[in-house]
Amino acid sequence: MGLDGYVRYILGVKPLTAQFDQVQIKPLDFSNSLATASGSLLTERGTISVEWDRSATQYHLAVTVPVNVTATVYVPQAGGTNTTVNVDGTDVVGMLTNGYIGVSGIGSGTHAIQHLFNAPLPFQFDSGLTNLQTTANGFKMQVSGLNGTSPVVISASTNLLDWMPIFTNPAFTGAIQFTDPAANVFPKRFYKATEQ
């Protein structure tokens, strides 16, 4: 990738006008593949510094913008619906653009930008009346809170000791429904779900 690729994509620094009067700072979102990056770029107007870190619940971006430079800064939306970004301790509603939330008019100085992602649902069986029920086709269940990183395996047991996988689904985000057609054959049946 080289230094130019690091600055342009990982740090996300790109001039919008000649001689960096206006810049865009839009680091690529690597999701869980890259948790942090930092670096600086010397321009005709001074040094632009970028440092970011990402966790499952938030994205933090620290930028230093030189004098007489204005930046439009973008942070990943991360699949949620929250478009509020905290800039230097003040909440502002950003512009949603292709999976990123943008805040324009960031002037010279050092700034802290933070975006809190919507809290992920816990990985669990949904216990609503329509999500866990016996039907003519078997026992219907729904598992929610899937993070999409690995396959989902639902296993069944009649004694809580011996577990047999009865359903495997590719990695999926959100919720899946499954009906166990063999449930009506057993007097009791227990289930567990895991992401492998």
N, C-alpha and C positions, 0 to 999 in steps of 0.2 A: 504494500500500500504506500509506503514512503511517508515522509514528513508532510507533504502537501495533502495527502489523503487523511492523515491523522488530524490535521488542523481543520480541514474542510468537513469531514464526516464525523469523526469521534468527538472533537470539540465543537464542531458545527459553525465555525467562523467563516463568513462569506461577505465580501464587500457588496453593497447594493448600489453604491455610486463610486465614481473615481476618487482615488486617494482616501478611501475609507471614511468619507463624511458621514455616511450611513452604513451600518452593518447589520447583518442578520446573524444571530447566535441561535443555532438550532441543532444541537447534538442528536445524532441518530439514536433511536430507541432500541437498545439491544435486549430489552426485557430482562430476563434472568441471566443472560449470557455474559454481560459485562456490568459490574456493579459500580465502578468508579473510574474517572479519568480526570486528568488535569494537564494544563499546558498554557503557553503564552505565544503570542504572535506579535513581533515587532512590525509596526506600520509607520507610514510617513507622519502620522499624528501622535504616535506613542504606542505603548504596549497594551494589547488586549489580552486579558487573562481570563481563563475559563476553568472552573473546577466543578464537577458534578458527581453526585452519588445517588444511587437508586436502591430502594428496598421494595418489599412487597406492598408497603403501605404509603410510601411517599417518594418524591423526587426533589432533590435539593440542588440548586444551581447557584454558584457564586461567580459573579462576573465583575471585571474591572474594565471600565470604558474610559478611553483617554478624553482629555479636554477637547471640546468642539466636535465631538462624535456623538451620534444618536444611534441607539440600537433597538431593533425589534428582536425580542427574546421569545423562544418557543420551548415549552416543556411537553413531554408526552402526556396524552390524555389517559392512556393505559386502560382503555375499554370502558371506563366508567362514564357517568353523566355529569360529574362535577367539573365545571369550567372556571371555578374560582382559583386564583393564584395569589399567593401572598408575596408581595414585593416590599421588602424593607419594613415588615411589620404591618403593612396595610393590605387588606383583602381587596382585590380587583377582579372583575369578571373579564376573562380573556376572550379572544376570538378563536373559535373552533375551526381548524383548517387541517383536513386530511390526517386526523388522528393526533394532532398537536394543538396545544392552546398557546396562542400568541399574545404578547403584551408589547405594544409599541411605545415609543417615546421615552425609552430608558436613556437618561443622559449620562454625562461623565461622572465618574466616581466608582466606588465599589458597592455592589448591590447583592442582596441575598434574595433569591426567588425560590419559593417552595410550593409544591403542589401535592395535596393529600389525595391519594386514590380512594375510591369508594372501598370500604372494608369488604374483603371477600367473604362470601357465605361460608360457614363451616361445612366440611365434608360430612354429610349425614343422610339418613333416610328421612324423607319428608313424611310427617305423621298426619297430615291432613286427611279428612275422610275420603277424598277422591284419590289420594296418592297411595294409600295402603288399604287394599280391600280384596275380599274374595269375590271372584267372578266365576262365571260358567267355564271360562278358559283357564282358570288357575288363580294364583295369588298375584295381584298387581302391586308393584311398588315403584317408587321414584326416589332416586338418589340425587342430591343437589350439592352445590359447592365444589364441583369438579374444576380443577385448575388447568386442565388441558396439557399437562406435561407427561402423562403416562397412561397406559391402558387401565381400564376399570375392570375389576374382577369381582363378581358377586358369587359367594359361596353359600352352600346350604348345609345344615346339619340337623339330625334328629335328636342328638344327645349333648350338644355343645362341646364335644371332644373330637369327633371325626368330621372334618369339613371337606366338602367336595365342590370344586368350582362348577357352576352351572351356567355361567354367562360371562363372556369377555367382550368388552367394547373397546375400540381404539380410543386413544387420547381424545378427550372431549372437554369443552368448557361449558359450564352451566349445569344443566340437569338432564338425566336420562330416565326413561321409563322402561320397565321390564316386567313381563308376566312369566311366572314359574308354572308351566303346565302340569308339573308333577306334584304340586302342593296338595291337591285334593286326595292324593293316594295315601298320605301320611297323617296319623292322628295329630302330630305336632311337627313343626318345621321352624328352624331358626335361620336367620340370614346375617351375613356380614358382607361389607363392601370394602375393597381396598383399591388404592391406586398403586400399581406395580412399579 
